[in-house]
């Protein structure tokens, strides 16, 4: 059972978006072909898959807490996920620096709802990760609302991939992965219908960034994490919004190991950011999303 052991006053930041790619049995989050294509897309080495303990040490050295997760896309991909229980156990071993999120396969219906309850109450996860393109579902399909209702009842956030994805990039047909499932406008419906659900839209949602900004501006329960892209490639309208109307809605995130934290921070320093926004972006907004601050 995971419990927080993080000195939130003492850490420098919270990375809201990191992946644990390999569990203690050596099982990867994706099959070999997709993993190889993803490594090539992000220009990673063959040993880039991060274990939970290696990720913890990497972040501990930088005095940054990290939200860790994997993705259960078994129904869509046929590939069983790496172990969520192993991930949570690893986060509990490293609870001074890691925060575990759960994942459920949305196509499993009531089993997914029960899985939400189990992961929250028996394992202590602090949120849930969805990847609509990889999991091949439209988030605003009401068949999936009971899952979100269980997450909202648990008072933990739901983090959804939005926009373009590197998964399947360069493969014929993109490996069957459809980007339309990750249009942020689908989440506008969810946010409106379930106002008690805290939603984080992961990544600058290229090519739908303007819609993403509008949704986060309009819906009090919606946030944006800045993972998945080097900051030097952030759309300028997103940088302007982060400095203005979205200063309390943007969250530091890298997409580690796909985007390395040192590179993200180095490239972020080139942006023209209001210094008053930085404490919000790097830690305070995440504290609110995680229910640790008002």
Protein Blocks (a to p, Z undefined) as FASTA:
>chain_A
ZZdfbdfklpmbdcfbdcdfbdfkopafbdfklmmmmmmmnopafklpccfklmmmmmmm
nopacddddddfklmnopacddfklmmmmmmmmmmmpccdddddfklommmmmmmmmmmm
mnopabdcddfklnopafklmklmmmmmmmmmnopacdddehjdfehphiahhlopafkl
mgmklmmmmmmmmmmbccddehjabfklmmmmmmmmmmmkbccdfehiafklgcfklmmm
mmmmmmmmcccdehiakbcfklmmmmmmmpccdfklmmmmmmmmmmmmnopaZZ
